[in-house]
Amino acid sequence: MAKATKKQALGRGLSALLKETAEVNSASDENADKVVGSIIEIDLKLIEVNPFQPRTYFDEDALQELANSIRELGVIQPITVRKLAEDKFQLVSGERRFRASKLVGNASIPAYIRIANDQEMLEMALVENIQRKNLDPIEVALSYQRLIDEIKLTQEQLSIRVGKKRSTVTNYLRLLKLDPIIQTGMRDAFISMGHGRALINVESPSDQLKIYEKILRDKLSVRQTEDLVRNLKSGTVAKAASKKSLPSAISASLKDFNDFFDAKINVTVANNGKGKISIPFNSIEDFNRIKELLK
């Protein structure tokens, strides 16, 4: 029986795909060529789970729904296994069907048999996992990173292998630079990948978390988050510039501007004395209020 070791769990939010490589041998049964490439019914007791399986979380409700379907219609799509020595097989793909068949008490399951070495097993498991439609962005990103680290693929090679544009692969990998709390929020669908991509542009982890909390609190859209990030970056620059270069006469007048417009006015002044006054507004109504004041 194959043995597998796990890294200490960090919680489903970040480590569902991070397992150490299991010690499993390649197929060595001299009669393997007689069954490889066939679809046959295999006793569930003769099949062991894939130690390279990237996914460790299986939704129990969805699994029960699949079990109910199998009870009524049977297993429509065969699982894929690799042949080990003697009468032993190991899952390559189809663990949900395998688990659901056990739930309904089936004794066997239809399976397509093939030979694969350990590296091929890991790659097939990861690529199959990536192709699923219900993966969260962090799960995809971790799969990409694991293919790069363990199969020694470049991003270009990886993009070809999984059938995605290189820019798509890069965008997913960049999500792993986010604060772990934000990654967990993305895994649990509190925010989308679009939110995450906007937050990547914020260098400070503490600022990332502040914006993340505001997204949750105010239910910000991706576009609103992108605007917030841009304002944060430009506001920081303007604030630094004002502290550094504002003449005392202008600095002393800022309070009058703030009081008149009931807003935080930003003023920047260049070395040649020319400058810019920025009046922020929070809504169309606020804009119309400021417009009336200017009249």
ROPA-224897 format. One record per residue (C-alpha): residue number from 1; residue in three letters; z negated, x, y. Coordinates in steps of 0.02 Angstrom, whole numbers. Layout:
REM residues N
{num = NUM	residu = ALA	zz = Z	xx = X	yy = Y}
...
***
This chain:
REM residues 295
{num = 1	residu = MET	zz = 0	xx = 0	yy = 0}
{num = 2	residu = ALA	zz = 42	xx = 66	yy = 171}
{num = 3	residu = LYS	zz = -97	xx = 118	yy = 287}
{num = 4	residu = ALA	zz = -92	xx = 97	yy = 474}
{num = 5	residu = THR	zz = -206	xx = 156	yy = 612}
{num = 6	residu = LYS	zz = -228	xx = 76	yy = 782}
{num = 7	residu = LYS	zz = -280	xx = 144	yy = 949}
{num = 8	residu = GLN	zz = -440	xx = 65	yy = 1010}
{num = 9	residu = ALA	zz = -393	xx = -103	yy = 1084}
{num = 10	residu = LEU	zz = -383	xx = -114	yy = 1273}
{num = 11	residu = GLY	zz = -363	xx = -301	yy = 1269}
{num = 12	residu = ARG	zz = -206	xx = -401	yy = 1235}
{num = 13	residu = GLY	zz = -156	xx = -384	yy = 1416}
{num = 14	residu = LEU	zz = -107	xx = -201	yy = 1403}
{num = 15	residu = SER	zz = -107	xx = -134	yy = 1226}
{num = 16	residu = ALA	zz = -25	xx = -264	yy = 1115}
{num = 17	residu = LEU	zz = 118	xx = -143	yy = 1084}
{num = 18	residu = LEU	zz = 24	xx = 22	yy = 1079}
{num = 19	residu = LYS	zz = -5	xx = 73	yy = 899}
{num = 20	residu = GLU	zz = 0	xx = 245	yy = 826}
{num = 21	residu = THR	zz = 138	xx = 282	yy = 702}
{num = 22	residu = ALA	zz = 89	xx = 226	yy = 528}
{num = 23	residu = GLU	zz = 110	xx = 339	yy = 377}
{num = 24	residu = VAL	zz = 240	xx = 250	yy = 272}
{num = 25	residu = ASN	zz = 365	xx = 333	yy = 158}
{num = 26	residu = SER	zz = 549	xx = 292	yy = 146}
{num = 27	residu = ALA	zz = 617	xx = 192	yy = 0}
{num = 28	residu = SER	zz = 618	xx = 298	yy = -158}
{num = 29	residu = ASP	zz = 643	xx = 171	yy = -298}
{num = 30	residu = GLU	zz = 790	xx = 232	yy = -404}
{num = 31	residu = ASN	zz = 841	xx = 50	yy = -433}
{num = 32	residu = ALA	zz = 837	xx = 6	yy = -249}
{num = 33	residu = ASP	zz = 1027	xx = 6	yy = -235}
{num = 34	residu = LYS	zz = 1033	xx = -141	yy = -356}
{num = 35	residu = VAL	zz = 946	xx = -259	yy = -235}
{num = 36	residu = VAL	zz = 981	xx = -184	yy = -64}
{num = 37	residu = GLY	zz = 1096	xx = -297	yy = 37}
{num = 38	residu = SER	zz = 1047	xx = -451	yy = -63}
{num = 39	residu = ILE	zz = 953	xx = -607	yy = -11}
{num = 40	residu = ILE	zz = 828	xx = -656	yy = -144}
{num = 41	residu = GLU	zz = 666	xx = -753	yy = -160}
{num = 42	residu = ILE	zz = 520	xx = -630	yy = -158}
{num = 43	residu = ASP	zz = 340	xx = -666	yy = -205}
{num = 44	residu = LEU	zz = 237	xx = -662	yy = -46}
{num = 45	residu = LYS	zz = 106	xx = -558	yy = -136}
{num = 46	residu = LEU	zz = 233	xx = -417	yy = -157}
{num = 47	residu = ILE	zz = 265	xx = -404	yy = 31}
{num = 48	residu = GLU	zz = 157	xx = -303	yy = 149}
{num = 49	residu = VAL	zz = 163	xx = -321	yy = 337}
{num = 50	residu = ASN	zz = 256	xx = -200	yy = 448}
{num = 51	residu = PRO	zz = 138	xx = -62	yy = 508}
{num = 52	residu = PHE	zz = 259	xx = -30	yy = 651}
{num = 53	residu = GLN	zz = 253	xx = -211	yy = 712}
{num = 54	residu = PRO	zz = 245	xx = -197	yy = 904}
{num = 55	residu = ARG	zz = 170	xx = -371	yy = 924}
{num = 56	residu = THR	zz = -11	xx = -396	yy = 878}
{num = 57	residu = TYR	zz = -38	xx = -567	yy = 958}
{num = 58	residu = PHE	zz = 32	xx = -722	yy = 873}
{num = 59	residu = ASP	zz = 5	xx = -890	yy = 958}
{num = 60	residu = GLU	zz = -90	xx = -996	yy = 832}
{num = 61	residu = ASP	zz = -21	xx = -1163	yy = 894}
{num = 62	residu = ALA	zz = 159	xx = -1100	yy = 887}
{num = 63	residu = LEU	zz = 126	xx = -1028	yy = 715}
{num = 64	residu = GLN	zz = 60	xx = -1195	yy = 654}
{num = 65	residu = GLU	zz = 214	xx = -1284	yy = 723}
{num = 66	residu = LEU	zz = 324	xx = -1163	yy = 627}
{num = 67	residu = ALA	zz = 220	xx = -1192	yy = 471}
{num = 68	residu = ASN	zz = 245	xx = -1381	yy = 488}
{num = 69	residu = SER	zz = 433	xx = -1353	yy = 504}
{num = 70	residu = ILE	zz = 436	xx = -1243	yy = 349}
{num = 71	residu = ARG	zz = 338	xx = -1374	yy = 253}
{num = 72	residu = GLU	zz = 472	xx = -1503	yy = 294}
{num = 73	residu = LEU	zz = 632	xx = -1400	yy = 294}
{num = 74	residu = GLY	zz = 589	xx = -1235	yy = 210}
{num = 75	residu = VAL	zz = 627	xx = -1061	yy = 280}
{num = 76	residu = ILE	zz = 798	xx = -1079	yy = 360}
{num = 77	residu = GLN	zz = 822	xx = -896	yy = 411}
{num = 78	residu = PRO	zz = 774	xx = -762	yy = 283}
{num = 79	residu = ILE	zz = 654	xx = -625	yy = 333}
{num = 80	residu = THR	zz = 708	xx = -443	yy = 321}
{num = 81	residu = VAL	zz = 614	xx = -319	yy = 212}
{num = 82	residu = ARG	zz = 637	xx = -141	yy = 155}
{num = 83	residu = LYS	zz = 620	xx = -91	yy = -27}
{num = 84	residu = LEU	zz = 474	xx = 21	yy = -69}
{num = 85	residu = ALA	zz = 436	xx = 98	yy = -238}
{num = 86	residu = GLU	zz = 426	xx = -19	yy = -388}
{num = 87	residu = ASP	zz = 404	xx = -205	yy = -347}
{num = 88	residu = LYS	zz = 342	xx = -179	yy = -170}
{num = 89	residu = PHE	zz = 425	xx = -231	yy = -8}
{num = 90	residu = GLN	zz = 381	xx = -208	yy = 174}
{num = 91	residu = LEU	zz = 424	xx = -323	yy = 320}
{num = 92	residu = VAL	zz = 554	xx = -264	yy = 444}
{num = 93	residu = SER	zz = 565	xx = -428	yy = 540}
{num = 94	residu = GLY	zz = 508	xx = -607	yy = 521}
{num = 95	residu = GLU	zz = 319	xx = -590	yy = 521}
{num = 96	residu = ARG	zz = 297	xx = -763	yy = 599}
{num = 97	residu = ARG	zz = 398	xx = -842	yy = 457}
{num = 98	residu = PHE	zz = 299	xx = -737	yy = 333}
{num = 99	residu = ARG	zz = 131	xx = -793	yy = 406}
{num = 100	residu = ALA	zz = 185	xx = -975	yy = 422}
{num = 101	residu = SER	zz = 244	xx = -978	yy = 240}
{num = 102	residu = LYS	zz = 72	xx = -919	yy = 188}
{num = 103	residu = LEU	zz = -8	xx = -1054	yy = 294}
{num = 104	residu = VAL	zz = 82	xx = -1193	yy = 199}
{num = 105	residu = GLY	zz = 42	xx = -1113	yy = 31}
{num = 106	residu = ASN	zz = 217	xx = -1057	yy = -17}
{num = 107	residu = ALA	zz = 223	xx = -931	yy = -160}
{num = 108	residu = SER	zz = 387	xx = -848	yy = -110}
{num = 109	residu = ILE	zz = 506	xx = -826	yy = 35}
{num = 110	residu = PRO	zz = 694	xx = -789	yy = 51}
{num = 111	residu = ALA	zz = 720	xx = -610	yy = 109}
{num = 112	residu = TYR	zz = 864	xx = -493	yy = 150}
{num = 113	residu = ILE	zz = 832	xx = -321	yy = 76}
{num = 114	residu = ARG	zz = 879	xx = -155	yy = 152}
{num = 115	residu = ILE	zz = 830	xx = 28	yy = 148}
{num = 116	residu = ALA	zz = 758	xx = 107	yy = 306}
{num = 117	residu = ASN	zz = 656	xx = 262	yy = 343}
{num = 118	residu = ASP	zz = 502	xx = 261	yy = 454}
{num = 119	residu = GLN	zz = 594	xx = 298	yy = 616}
{num = 120	residu = GLU	zz = 724	xx = 164	yy = 580}
{num = 121	residu = MET	zz = 583	xx = 42	yy = 542}
{num = 122	residu = LEU	zz = 499	xx = 76	yy = 707}
{num = 123	residu = GLU	zz = 661	xx = 65	yy = 804}
{num = 124	residu = MET	zz = 715	xx = -98	yy = 719}
{num = 125	residu = ALA	zz = 545	xx = -175	yy = 749}
{num = 126	residu = LEU	zz = 544	xx = -126	yy = 933}
{num = 127	residu = VAL	zz = 724	xx = -178	yy = 968}
{num = 128	residu = GLU	zz = 701	xx = -344	yy = 878}
{num = 129	residu = ASN	zz = 543	xx = -372	yy = 980}
{num = 130	residu = ILE	zz = 636	xx = -336	yy = 1142}
{num = 131	residu = GLN	zz = 772	xx = -462	yy = 1100}
{num = 132	residu = ARG	zz = 647	xx = -606	yy = 1088}
{num = 133	residu = LYS	zz = 661	xx = -733	yy = 1228}
{num = 134	residu = ASN	zz = 475	xx = -768	yy = 1245}
{num = 135	residu = LEU	zz = 415	xx = -593	yy = 1284}
{num = 136	residu = ASP	zz = 320	xx = -561	yy = 1445}
{num = 137	residu = PRO	zz = 387	xx = -421	yy = 1560}
{num = 138	residu = ILE	zz = 247	xx = -299	yy = 1518}
{num = 139	residu = GLU	zz = 276	xx = -321	yy = 1331}
{num = 140	residu = VAL	zz = 460	xx = -278	yy = 1358}
{num = 141	residu = ALA	zz = 414	xx = -129	yy = 1468}
{num = 142	residu = LEU	zz = 294	xx = -60	yy = 1338}
{num = 143	residu = SER	zz = 426	xx = -78	yy = 1203}
{num = 144	residu = TYR	zz = 551	xx = 17	yy = 1311}
{num = 145	residu = GLN	zz = 423	xx = 154	yy = 1345}
{num = 146	residu = ARG	zz = 381	xx = 170	yy = 1162}
{num = 147	residu = LEU	zz = 564	xx = 188	yy = 1114}
{num = 148	residu = ILE	zz = 580	xx = 326	yy = 1244}
{num = 149	residu = ASP	zz = 422	xx = 415	yy = 1186}
{num = 150	residu = GLU	zz = 433	xx = 397	yy = 998}
{num = 151	residu = ILE	zz = 620	xx = 388	yy = 964}
{num = 152	residu = LYS	zz = 655	xx = 516	yy = 1101}
{num = 153	residu = LEU	zz = 785	xx = 413	yy = 1192}
{num = 154	residu = THR	zz = 841	xx = 437	yy = 1372}
{num = 155	residu = GLN	zz = 848	xx = 284	yy = 1484}
{num = 156	residu = GLU	zz = 1038	xx = 288	yy = 1471}
{num = 157	residu = GLN	zz = 1032	xx = 293	yy = 1280}
{num = 158	residu = LEU	zz = 900	xx = 157	yy = 1279}
{num = 159	residu = SER	zz = 1005	xx = 43	yy = 1389}
{num = 160	residu = ILE	zz = 1150	xx = 59	yy = 1267}
{num = 161	residu = ARG	zz = 1038	xx = 32	yy = 1115}
{num = 162	residu = VAL	zz = 961	xx = -129	yy = 1180}
{num = 163	residu = GLY	zz = 1118	xx = -193	yy = 1269}
{num = 164	residu = LYS	zz = 1045	xx = -194	yy = 1444}
{num = 165	residu = LYS	zz = 1098	xx = -113	yy = 1608}
{num = 166	residu = ARG	zz = 1008	xx = 48	yy = 1646}
{num = 167	residu = SER	zz = 944	xx = -26	yy = 1810}
{num = 168	residu = THR	zz = 865	xx = -168	yy = 1709}
{num = 169	residu = VAL	zz = 777	xx = -43	yy = 1596}
{num = 170	residu = THR	zz = 716	xx = 55	yy = 1748}
{num = 171	residu = ASN	zz = 649	xx = -102	yy = 1832}
{num = 172	residu = TYR	zz = 547	xx = -146	yy = 1678}
{num = 173	residu = LEU	zz = 478	xx = 30	yy = 1659}
{num = 174	residu = ARG	zz = 422	xx = 34	yy = 1841}
{num = 175	residu = LEU	zz = 307	xx = -114	yy = 1806}
{num = 176	residu = LEU	zz = 196	xx = 3	yy = 1704}
{num = 177	residu = LYS	zz = 147	xx = 89	yy = 1868}
{num = 178	residu = LEU	zz = 58	xx = -68	yy = 1928}
{num = 179	residu = ASP	zz = -131	xx = -83	yy = 1923}
{num = 180	residu = PRO	zz = -188	xx = -138	yy = 1748}
{num = 181	residu = ILE	zz = -263	xx = -298	yy = 1818}
{num = 182	residu = ILE	zz = -94	xx = -346	yy = 1890}
{num = 183	residu = GLN	zz = -8	xx = -304	yy = 1726}
{num = 184	residu = THR	zz = -129	xx = -419	yy = 1636}
{num = 185	residu = GLY	zz = -93	xx = -556	yy = 1763}
{num = 186	residu = MET	zz = 92	xx = -539	yy = 1727}
{num = 187	residu = ARG	zz = 62	xx = -546	yy = 1539}
{num = 188	residu = ASP	zz = -38	xx = -705	yy = 1560}
{num = 189	residu = ALA	zz = 98	xx = -781	yy = 1672}
{num = 190	residu = PHE	zz = -9	xx = -790	yy = 1828}
{num = 191	residu = ILE	zz = 131	xx = -698	yy = 1920}
{num = 192	residu = SER	zz = 314	xx = -665	yy = 1879}
{num = 193	residu = MET	zz = 412	xx = -504	yy = 1860}
{num = 194	residu = GLY	zz = 481	xx = -535	yy = 2035}
{num = 195	residu = HIS	zz = 304	xx = -530	yy = 2105}
{num = 196	residu = GLY	zz = 271	xx = -370	yy = 2009}
{num = 197	residu = ARG	zz = 429	xx = -286	yy = 2073}
{num = 198	residu = ALA	zz = 376	xx = -326	yy = 2252}
{num = 199	residu = LEU	zz = 201	xx = -256	yy = 2223}
{num = 200	residu = ILE	zz = 270	xx = -91	yy = 2155}
{num = 201	residu = ASN	zz = 322	xx = -49	yy = 2333}
{num = 202	residu = VAL	zz = 140	xx = -48	yy = 2388}
{num = 203	residu = GLU	zz = 73	xx = 128	yy = 2361}
{num = 204	residu = SER	zz = -113	xx = 91	yy = 2377}
{num = 205	residu = PRO	zz = -190	xx = 15	yy = 2219}
{num = 206	residu = SER	zz = -321	xx = -74	yy = 2325}
{num = 207	residu = ASP	zz = -184	xx = -151	yy = 2434}
{num = 208	residu = GLN	zz = -91	xx = -203	yy = 2276}
{num = 209	residu = LEU	zz = -246	xx = -296	yy = 2216}
{num = 210	residu = LYS	zz = -275	xx = -379	yy = 2385}
{num = 211	residu = ILE	zz = -97	xx = -446	yy = 2388}
{num = 212	residu = TYR	zz = -111	xx = -498	yy = 2205}
{num = 213	residu = GLU	zz = -267	xx = -599	yy = 2246}
{num = 214	residu = LYS	zz = -178	xx = -678	yy = 2394}
{num = 215	residu = ILE	zz = -30	xx = -725	yy = 2282}
{num = 216	residu = LEU	zz = -148	xx = -815	yy = 2164}
{num = 217	residu = ARG	zz = -252	xx = -894	yy = 2301}
{num = 218	residu = ASP	zz = -108	xx = -955	yy = 2410}
{num = 219	residu = LYS	zz = 19	xx = -981	yy = 2268}
{num = 220	residu = LEU	zz = 145	xx = -867	yy = 2355}
{num = 221	residu = SER	zz = 326	xx = -867	yy = 2299}
{num = 222	residu = VAL	zz = 418	xx = -705	yy = 2261}
{num = 223	residu = ARG	zz = 506	xx = -713	yy = 2429}
{num = 224	residu = GLN	zz = 342	xx = -738	yy = 2521}
{num = 225	residu = THR	zz = 267	xx = -592	yy = 2426}
{num = 226	residu = GLU	zz = 414	xx = -481	yy = 2473}
{num = 227	residu = ASP	zz = 393	xx = -530	yy = 2656}
{num = 228	residu = LEU	zz = 207	xx = -495	yy = 2646}
{num = 229	residu = VAL	zz = 238	xx = -322	yy = 2575}
{num = 230	residu = ARG	zz = 366	xx = -283	yy = 2710}
{num = 231	residu = ASN	zz = 247	xx = -342	yy = 2846}
{num = 232	residu = LEU	zz = 108	xx = -238	yy = 2773}
{num = 233	residu = LYS	zz = 213	xx = -81	yy = 2775}
{num = 234	residu = SER	zz = 286	xx = -110	yy = 2949}
{num = 235	residu = GLY	zz = 117	xx = -167	yy = 3016}
{num = 236	residu = THR	zz = 34	xx = -10	yy = 2954}
{num = 237	residu = VAL	zz = 165	xx = 97	yy = 3040}
{num = 238	residu = ALA	zz = 152	xx = -1	yy = 3202}
{num = 239	residu = LYS	zz = -36	xx = 7	yy = 3200}
{num = 240	residu = ALA	zz = -36	xx = 194	yy = 3174}
{num = 241	residu = ALA	zz = 94	xx = 217	yy = 3311}
{num = 242	residu = SER	zz = -3	xx = 112	yy = 3435}
{num = 243	residu = LYS	zz = -164	xx = 209	yy = 3407}
{num = 244	residu = LYS	zz = -72	xx = 373	yy = 3428}
{num = 245	residu = SER	zz = 42	xx = 344	yy = 3577}
{num = 246	residu = LEU	zz = -5	xx = 190	yy = 3680}
{num = 247	residu = PRO	zz = -39	xx = 233	yy = 3863}
{num = 248	residu = SER	zz = -210	xx = 176	yy = 3923}
{num = 249	residu = ALA	zz = -137	xx = 49	yy = 4045}
{num = 250	residu = ILE	zz = -42	xx = -39	yy = 3906}
{num = 251	residu = SER	zz = -187	xx = -27	yy = 3785}
{num = 252	residu = ALA	zz = -302	xx = -108	yy = 3913}
{num = 253	residu = SER	zz = -180	xx = -253	yy = 3934}
{num = 254	residu = LEU	zz = -164	xx = -293	yy = 3748}
{num = 255	residu = LYS	zz = -313	xx = -411	yy = 3751}
{num = 256	residu = ASP	zz = -229	xx = -515	yy = 3886}
{num = 257	residu = PHE	zz = -73	xx = -530	yy = 3779}
{num = 258	residu = ASN	zz = -176	xx = -575	yy = 3625}
{num = 259	residu = ASP	zz = -274	xx = -707	yy = 3718}
{num = 260	residu = PHE	zz = -120	xx = -783	yy = 3800}
{num = 261	residu = PHE	zz = -19	xx = -799	yy = 3639}
{num = 262	residu = ASP	zz = -170	xx = -826	yy = 3527}
{num = 263	residu = ALA	zz = -95	xx = -696	yy = 3409}
{num = 264	residu = LYS	zz = -111	xx = -513	yy = 3365}
{num = 265	residu = ILE	zz = 22	xx = -430	yy = 3473}
{num = 266	residu = ASN	zz = 95	xx = -263	yy = 3419}
{num = 267	residu = VAL	zz = 156	xx = -140	yy = 3550}
{num = 268	residu = THR	zz = 246	xx = 24	yy = 3517}
{num = 269	residu = VAL	zz = 294	xx = 153	yy = 3648}
{num = 270	residu = ALA	zz = 415	xx = 298	yy = 3626}
{num = 271	residu = ASN	zz = 396	xx = 469	yy = 3708}
{num = 272	residu = ASN	zz = 523	xx = 420	yy = 3843}
{num = 273	residu = GLY	zz = 414	xx = 274	yy = 3898}
{num = 274	residu = LYS	zz = 521	xx = 138	yy = 3819}
{num = 275	residu = GLY	zz = 435	xx = 18	yy = 3700}
{num = 276	residu = LYS	zz = 434	xx = -145	yy = 3606}
{num = 277	residu = ILE	zz = 319	xx = -296	yy = 3603}
{num = 278	residu = SER	zz = 310	xx = -393	yy = 3439}
{num = 279	residu = ILE	zz = 240	xx = -569	yy = 3435}
{num = 280	residu = PRO	zz = 203	xx = -632	yy = 3258}
{num = 281	residu = PHE	zz = 207	xx = -816	yy = 3209}
{num = 282	residu = ASN	zz = 147	xx = -902	yy = 3051}
{num = 283	residu = SER	zz = 263	xx = -1053	yy = 3042}
{num = 284	residu = ILE	zz = 403	xx = -1145	yy = 3132}
{num = 285	residu = GLU	zz = 271	xx = -1246	yy = 3223}
{num = 286	residu = ASP	zz = 186	xx = -1085	yy = 3279}
{num = 287	residu = PHE	zz = 354	xx = -1016	yy = 3336}
{num = 288	residu = ASN	zz = 386	xx = -1173	yy = 3442}
{num = 289	residu = ARG	zz = 212	xx = -1155	yy = 3517}
{num = 290	residu = ILE	zz = 249	xx = -977	yy = 3571}
{num = 291	residu = LYS	zz = 419	xx = -1030	yy = 3638}
{num = 292	residu = GLU	zz = 336	xx = -1161	yy = 3750}
{num = 293	residu = LEU	zz = 215	xx = -1030	yy = 3814}
{num = 294	residu = LEU	zz = 360	xx = -917	yy = 3863}
{num = 295	residu = LYS	zz = 439	xx = -1059	yy = 3961}
***
